[in-house]
Amino acid sequence: MARLISSRSGLTSVQGWKVAVLLAGFAIGPVMAQQPAGESHESHRKKHDLKRQVEALEEKWRTAQLAGDVSTLDRMLSDDYIGISMYGQVSTKAQQLDRIRKRQLVITKIDLDDCKVKVLEAVAIVTCKANVEGINEGDSTKGNYRYTRVYQHLSSGEWKITSFEATAIRTPKPVPVKTHGMG
């Protein structure tokens, strides 16, 4: 077998081919490493698109909640919705909508931070930190909360909220430092 030598690099054609493959591997390696094992580029893009849809729904929910828009909230909640409020109140879809309709729950401020969306097949789990102000059952409400909202992606392509839970964020009390006297 004749060995071909490149006049510029001094490499045989076989060596040049191996170098080219190695360089191509370095070029596409970082791109491939960004995708989870077994996940195609198309699957990754679809998951990214679904996350964006859910992020938009979170903003739609926030806007409807601030406006007291019961009609929009009704369309967004699944019929089997269960919510747990920041006070531990458990409510169904009908109960939650009724509280808003009767203005027993009036939210005047919702500022979101540290939001994350995790898509698992036909379910999306959203976690956020929320600074909330408003009225709940006649009492003023103001504080920071963490919440989890679960969406189900229906075969129709529509997302429905199936579950919600909020927890108050309490600032821990400082622990007193004991000093030991010398002597």
C-alpha positions as CSV (number, residue, x, y, z in Angstrom):
1,M,0.0,0.0,0.0
2,A,1.5,3.3,-1.0
3,R,1.8,6.0,1.7
4,L,0.7,9.5,0.6
5,I,2.6,12.3,2.2
6,S,1.2,15.9,2.4
7,S,3.7,18.3,1.2
8,R,2.6,21.0,3.7
9,S,2.1,19.1,7.0
10,G,4.3,16.1,6.6
11,L,1.4,13.8,7.6
12,T,0.3,10.8,5.6
13,S,-3.3,10.9,4.3
14,V,-4.3,8.3,7.0
15,Q,-2.7,10.5,9.7
16,G,-4.4,13.6,8.3
17,W,-7.7,11.9,8.2
18,K,-7.3,10.9,11.9
19,V,-6.3,14.4,12.9
20,A,-9.4,15.8,11.0
21,V,-11.7,13.4,12.9
22,L,-10.1,14.3,16.2
23,L,-10.5,18.0,15.5
24,A,-14.1,17.5,14.5
25,G,-14.7,15.7,17.8
26,F,-13.3,18.7,19.7
27,A,-15.5,21.0,17.8
28,I,-18.8,19.1,18.3
29,G,-18.0,17.5,21.7
30,P,-19.1,20.6,23.8
31,V,-22.3,20.8,21.8
32,M,-23.1,17.2,22.4
33,A,-22.2,17.4,26.1
34,Q,-24.9,20.0,26.7
35,Q,-27.6,17.5,26.0
36,P,-28.6,14.9,28.5
37,A,-27.7,11.3,27.5
38,G,-30.2,9.8,25.2
39,E,-31.9,13.2,24.5
40,S,-32.0,14.3,20.8
41,H,-31.6,17.9,19.7
42,E,-35.3,17.9,18.7
43,S,-36.4,16.6,22.1
44,H,-34.3,19.2,23.8
45,R,-35.8,22.0,21.7
46,K,-39.3,20.7,22.4
47,K,-38.7,20.6,26.1
48,H,-37.3,24.2,25.9
49,D,-40.4,25.3,24.0
50,L,-42.7,23.7,26.7
51,K,-40.8,25.5,29.4
52,R,-41.4,28.8,27.7
53,Q,-45.1,28.0,27.4
54,V,-45.3,27.3,31.1
55,E,-43.4,30.5,31.9
56,A,-45.9,32.4,29.9
57,L,-48.8,30.7,31.8
58,E,-47.2,31.7,35.1
59,E,-47.3,35.3,34.0
60,K,-50.9,34.9,32.7
61,W,-51.8,33.5,36.1
62,R,-50.1,36.3,38.0
63,T,-51.9,38.9,35.9
64,A,-55.3,37.3,36.3
65,Q,-54.8,36.9,40.0
66,L,-53.9,40.6,40.4
67,A,-56.9,41.6,38.3
68,G,-59.3,39.2,40.1
69,D,-60.1,37.7,36.6
70,V,-62.1,34.7,37.7
71,S,-62.9,33.7,34.1
72,T,-59.2,33.4,33.1
73,L,-58.4,31.6,36.4
74,D,-61.3,29.2,35.8
75,R,-60.0,28.2,32.4
76,M,-56.5,27.7,33.8
77,L,-57.5,25.4,36.7
78,S,-58.2,21.7,36.2
79,D,-61.5,20.4,37.4
80,D,-59.7,18.3,40.0
81,Y,-57.4,21.2,41.2
82,I,-56.3,21.1,44.8
83,G,-54.6,24.2,46.3
84,I,-52.9,24.7,49.7
85,S,-52.6,28.3,50.6
86,M,-49.9,30.1,52.5
87,Y,-52.0,29.6,55.7
88,G,-52.5,25.9,55.1
89,Q,-56.1,26.2,53.8
90,V,-57.0,23.4,51.3
91,S,-59.3,24.4,48.5
92,T,-60.8,22.9,45.4
93,K,-61.2,24.8,42.1
94,A,-64.8,25.9,43.0
95,Q,-63.7,27.0,46.5
96,Q,-60.7,29.0,45.2
97,L,-62.7,30.7,42.5
98,D,-65.5,31.5,44.9
99,R,-63.0,33.1,47.3
100,I,-61.7,35.4,44.5
101,R,-65.2,36.1,43.2
102,K,-66.4,37.1,46.7
103,R,-63.2,39.1,47.2
104,Q,-62.3,37.0,50.3
105,L,-58.9,36.7,48.6
106,V,-57.6,39.9,47.0
107,I,-53.9,40.0,45.9
108,T,-52.6,43.4,45.1
109,K,-48.9,42.6,44.6
110,I,-47.1,39.5,43.3
111,D,-43.4,40.0,42.5
112,L,-41.7,36.7,41.4
113,D,-38.1,35.7,41.7
114,D,-36.0,32.6,41.4
115,C,-38.5,30.8,39.2
116,K,-37.7,27.4,37.9
117,V,-39.7,25.2,35.5
118,K,-39.1,21.4,35.3
119,V,-40.9,19.6,32.5
120,L,-41.5,15.8,32.9
121,E,-43.4,14.3,30.0
122,A,-46.9,15.7,30.4
123,V,-46.3,17.5,33.7
124,A,-44.5,20.8,34.5
125,I,-43.5,21.7,38.0
126,V,-42.9,25.4,38.7
127,T,-41.2,26.7,41.8
128,C,-40.9,30.4,42.6
129,K,-40.2,32.8,45.4
130,A,-43.0,35.4,45.6
131,N,-43.3,38.7,47.4
132,V,-47.1,39.0,48.0
133,E,-49.4,41.6,49.4
134,G,-53.2,41.6,49.7
135,I,-56.2,40.6,51.8
136,N,-57.0,37.1,52.8
137,E,-60.3,36.5,54.7
138,G,-60.3,40.2,55.8
139,D,-56.7,40.1,57.2
140,S,-53.8,42.0,55.6
141,T,-51.3,39.7,54.0
142,K,-47.7,40.7,53.2
143,G,-44.6,38.5,53.0
144,N,-42.3,36.3,51.1
145,Y,-43.3,32.8,50.1
146,R,-42.0,29.9,48.1
147,Y,-44.6,28.1,46.0
148,T,-44.9,25.0,43.9
149,R,-47.5,24.9,41.0
150,V,-48.1,21.7,39.0
151,Y,-49.4,21.9,35.4
152,Q,-50.7,18.9,33.4
153,H,-50.2,19.0,29.6
154,L,-53.4,17.6,28.1
155,S,-53.6,15.7,24.8
156,S,-55.4,18.8,23.4
157,G,-52.1,20.7,23.8
158,E,-53.6,22.8,26.6
159,W,-52.0,23.1,30.1
160,K,-54.1,23.0,33.2
161,I,-53.0,23.8,36.8
162,T,-53.7,20.7,38.9
163,S,-52.0,21.6,42.2
164,F,-50.6,24.6,44.1
165,E,-48.9,24.9,47.5
166,A,-47.3,28.0,49.2
167,T,-45.1,28.2,52.2
168,A,-44.1,31.4,54.1
169,I,-40.4,32.2,54.2
170,R,-39.5,33.0,57.7
171,T,-36.2,34.8,58.6
172,P,-34.5,32.6,61.1
173,K,-33.9,34.3,64.5
174,P,-30.3,34.8,65.3
175,V,-28.8,32.4,67.7
176,P,-27.4,34.2,70.8
177,V,-23.7,33.8,71.1
178,K,-22.6,32.8,74.6
179,T,-19.4,34.2,75.8
180,H,-17.4,32.5,78.5
181,G,-15.8,34.7,81.1
182,M,-12.2,34.3,81.9
183,G,-11.1,33.6,85.4
